[in-house]
Amino acid sequence: MDLPQGVPPAQLLKVLILGAGNFGSCLADHLAEVDHTVYIWSREADVVEGLNKTHRNPKYLTDHTFLQSITAIGPEFPDAEILNHVDVILFAIPTQGLRETLVKVRAGLNSKEQLPLFIFVNKGIEVETQELPLEIIADTCGVDVARVATFVSGPSFAKEIVRRQPTTVSVASLSPEHAQRTSDLFHQPWFRCYTNPDPVGVELAGALKNVYAIASGIADGMGYENNTRADTGLITRSLAEMTRVGTSYGASPLTFLSLAGVGDLFLTCSSTTSRNFTVGRRLGQGEDLDYIIKTLGSVAEGVTTSKALHIILEKLEVKAPIAEGVYAVLYGGRSAKEMAGELMSLPPLSEIDLPVHISKPVRALMKKLGIKEGDLSPRASVLSTIGPD
């Protein structure tokens, strides 16, 4: 498929990308393609040297030659001069390291009001606090910053983006203006962006689908075929669980039918390119989790997200048997075969079972972020169904 040439952006921006893994690297290449000034930080000296000297990343997307206009910096963290020089800071680091990174960024910025556009592409939940990135931003940078932060998520493998394969993503923020600014930054004929007013739902979908990708991989590794795994049962029921958790958080159920929801879920649950699917597949084939993680070569966010989700489900009092089954295999000493048998032996259940009210822990989150009824989805909010405490 021949795609049109790149469209020159209305404004050329200076972009700092924190994290030179698969996704950070591919987005650096994407933005440099249309002449934005791109800096990319890595904590690994050999990655910095490789990108600057040979325009290759020695650890990620190793077959790709990156554009010469990209400037790699590190391994020291970017100083105040570079932080205050750029228009955009894009966070492409694992969620478990996000809090520490945000503290450093906030300390280095001179202005407390005219901040760069903050964009987040990480997907996960902080294990220690069970907080979403939106909450971590509020804790470290303030609620005002969290309300204008933007989140990019959707079915988007890095190795296909660098080959300019057609890709579509959701861009979410509580601020429509900032969501549009991020969409304008990325949008090209090969990279289409769709704005979404529900960052809570988009973040949850992006985090939870990694857990369900592990489940799908386990099924594949055990030899189960289409009826069980990708084409019908497991992914469809995973989507139902994601939606149940999301609506308990006040997210719109329609968000889980978006690119960030069902789109990313189907991609991640049906491809060996997915790190989380690969973890599950190897578990299903009988390998030990510690050995899998040691030899994987990159972070599989679903492994840590499963631990945080287990605690969240207890707080929300929401049933998610597939997610709990993954947790039991990862951390409870249960075998994949045992959990598959237990899941298939559950009694008949209602297919559509959304919560009728938002739980107390999520009320606190909404109060902290200043989220009101209708903020997440003017047309499809479930906030009007809030019941009594």
N, C-alpha and C positions, 0 to 999 in steps of 0.2 A: 504494500500500500504506500503510494507516494503522498506525503503530506505537504501542505503549503510551507513556504519559507516562514521562519520566525517573524513575529510581528514586533516591530520596534516599540518598546514601552514608552508611555507618555512621559515618564520621568526616570532618568537613570539614578540608581540608588547605590549606596555603599552598604554592603551586607557582611556581617560577621556571623559565621556558622560555628557553633561550639559543638565539636564532635565530628571526627573524620572517619566514622564507621561507614557501613554500606549506604545508609540513607542520607547522612550528612554529606558524604562525598558526591552522591548522585545529584543532590539538589544544588550543590556548589557548581557542578558542571552545567546543570540546567539553567541557572541564573546567569552564569558567565556567557553562555551561548548567545544571550540577547544583550550583552555588553554592560550588564551591571558590574560594578567593582566588587569582587568577592574575596574575602579573607576566610580561611578555614583553620580552626585551632585543633591541634591534637596534642595529647599528653605524651605521645610516643615520638621520640626524636627521629626514628627511622622513617616514620610516616611523613613527617615534616620534610625531611631531606628528600625523600622519594618524590613527593608532589612538586617540590621546587626544582629539583635537578633533572629528573627524567619524566616528570609529569605522570608518574604511575604511583598508585597506592600499593605498597608492598604487602598489605594485609587484607584489603577489601577491594572488591571489583578489580582484581589484579590483572585482568586481561584488557582493561580499558585504558586508553590514553586520555588524560584529562587536558582541558584547555590550558594553554600556557599563561593566560591572563590571571589564573587563580593563584593567590598568594597564601601559602601555608605558614602558620606561625605556631610557636611552641618550642619545647614542651612546657615552658613556663606559662602560667595563665595570662591572658591578655591584660595589659596594664591600662591605667586610666586614660592614657592618650588614645589608644585604639578604641576603647569602649565609648569614649565621648566623640569619636570621629565618625562613627557609622550611623546610618539611618535605621538599620534593622539589625536585631540580634535574633538569630534562629537557634533554638535549643534542640540538638539532635543527640542527646546523651541519655543513658538509661535512667529511668524514673528514680531508682534508688539513690542516684547521685545528684538529683535535681536540686534539692534543698541547699546543699553545700555550694553548688555552682551559683544559684540565685543570690545567696548571701554575698559572694565575691563580686558578682556583677553589680548589685545594688550599692555596695561600698565604693566601687570604682566610678560610678556615675556622678558627675558634678551637680547637674540639675535634678531637683526632686519633682519637677513638673513636666519639663519638655524632654520626655524620655524617648529612646528609640522604639520603634514598633517591635513588640515581643511576639515571636512566633514559636510554637511548640509542636514538634512532630513525634515526641516520645509517647509510648503507649504503656501504661501500667498504673499500679497503685502502690504507694509507699507502704512497705510491710510494717514498719514500726508503728506508724500512726493510722494506717488504713485511709490515708488521704489521697484524693485525686490531685493531679497537677494544679488544677484551679485553686484548690485549698492551700497547697504549698506556696503558690504565688502570693496569695493573700497573707499568709503567715510571714513571709520573708520580705515582701515588697509593698504590702498594703492592699486594701480592698480596691482602691481606685485603679491600681495597676492590674489586678486580677480581672476587673470588669472590662478592660479594653484588650486583654491578652487574646490571642487568636490561636486556634488549634487546627492543624491540617491532618486529615485522616481519610483512609479509604483504601481500595484495592490497588496497591502500588508497590510492586517489587522493584528494588533499586536497579537490578541488572537489566530490567526492561526500560526503565526511565532513561538510563544512559544511552540506550540504543534508539531513543525517540519513538518507542512503541506507544500507541495511543493509551493514555492514562486519564482517569477521572477521579477527583477527590472532593471531599466535603471540607469547607472552611468555616469554622464555627467561632462565634464570639458573642458575648452579651452586648457588644457594641456593633451595630450594623455597619457603621462607618469603618471600623477597624477590620471587620471581616472583608469588606469590599476592598480595602487597601491591600490586604494580603492576597486576595483573589487576583487583583490587578497585577501584583508583583509576579505571580507564578503563571498566570493564564497564557497559554500558547496553543496553536493548533494541535499539538501532540500532548498537551497537558491541560485538560479542561477543569475548571474550578466551579463549584456550586456552593453558595453561601448558605449557612444554617444558623438559626438563632439559639440553638440548644447545645452549648458546650458541655454541659453535664452529661447529656445523652451520648454525644460524640466521644467524649473521653471514656465513658463506661464501655461503650461498644468497642472502642479500640483496645481497651485493656482486657475485657472479658473474652473477646474472640480468641485471644491467645491461649486461654485455658481450654476452650472448646476445641482448638486446633490440636492440642495434646490428646484430647479424647478421640478425635477423628484419626490421629496417627496411631493411637493404640489399637483401634479397630482394624486399621489397615495392616498393622504389624501382626495382628492375630489371624489375618487371612480372611476377614470378613469383606464382603464385596459391596456392590452398589446399594442394595436395599437397606443395608445397615448403615453405611457411612456417608458418602458424599452426596448421592443423588436424592436421598429421601430422608429416612428416619432420624439419624443422629443429628445432622445439621439443622433440620427443621425444629427438633425439640430443643436444641441448643439455642436457636433463635428465640423460642418461647421463654426459656429461662433468662436470657439476656434482657428481654423486654420486661419480664416480671421484676427483675432487679432494678432496671432503669426507671420504671414507673414508680417504684418504691422511693426512688430518689427525687421524684418530681419531674423527671424527664418526659418528653413527649414520646408516646409509643411509636409515632411515625418516624422518629429518628432511627429506630432500629430496622426500618425498611429502606433506609437511605444507603448511599455509597459507603458511609462510615459504619453502617450496621450490617445488613445482609450482604452487601457487596464485598466488604472486607472479610466477613465471616466465611463466605463460600470460597473466596480465593485462598485464605489461610488454611482452611480445612481440607483442601483438595489438591495441594501441590507439595511436592518434595522440596521445592525451593524454600518453603516456610521452615524456619528454625524450630518453631514450636511443634509443627506437624512431625518434623524429623525426630524430635525428642520422644514424642508419643510412639512413633513407629518403632523406634529402637527399644522402648520399654515393652511394647507389644511383642517384640521378638525375643524378649527375655534378658536384655542388657541391664546392667546396674546403673542407677541414676547418676551417681558420682562419676562413674567412668564416662557416661554420655556427656555430662557437662564439661568435663576436663578435655574431651576430644572434639567438642562441637566447633570451637574456633570463634564463636561469637555469642552474644547474650540472647537467651530465649526468655523473654519477659514473662511468659506464661507460668514458668516454674515459681517465680517469686510472687506473681499476682495471685496464684492459687492459694498461697498461704494467707495473704491479706483478705482475699474474697471469703475464705472460710470464716474468718472473724466477723466480717461484714454481714454475712448471711445470718449469723447468730444474733447480731444486734438488730437487724431488720426483721427477724423472724420470717424470712422468706425461704421457701423450699426451692432448691435447685439441685436435684439428685445427680445430674451428670457432673456438675462442677464439684460436688462433694465427693463423687466417685474418683475424680482426678486427684483431689487432695489426698484421699485415702491411699491411692497408689503411690503418690509422690512422697508422702510424709507419714502415712499410717501403717506402713508395712504390709499392705494388702497387695495381692497379685492382680494383674490385669484380668486374668481369667475369673477370679473370685468376684471382682466388681462387675464384670460384664454379666455374670450370672445373677447377681443381686439386682442390678438395674432391670434386667428383663423379667425378673420375678415380682416386680412391684405390682400392686393392684391397679385396676383400671383407674385412670385419672381424667379430669376435665381437660380438654385440649387447650382451651383459652381460659386462663385463670390469672387475671391481673388484680393487684391489690386495690382495696377500696379506700385506703387512706395512706398518707405519708407518715412515716415513723418519726418518733421524737428525735433520734440522732440526725435525721435529715432536715428536720425543722431547724435545728441549730445551725446546720450548714447553710441553709437558705438565708437565715437571719444574718449570719456572718458575712455572706456575699451580697446581701441586699437584694436577693432574688424575690420578686413578687409574682403573684398570679399573672400568667400570660407572658412573662419574660422569656420563657424557654420556647414557647410555641403559641403565638396568638390564636391560632386556629385549632390546635389539637392538644391544649394543655390538660393534664389531669389534676391540676392544682385545685380546681373547683370542687373536687371530690374529697378534700381533706375532712377527716372526721374529727370527733372530739379527742382530747388528750386521754 
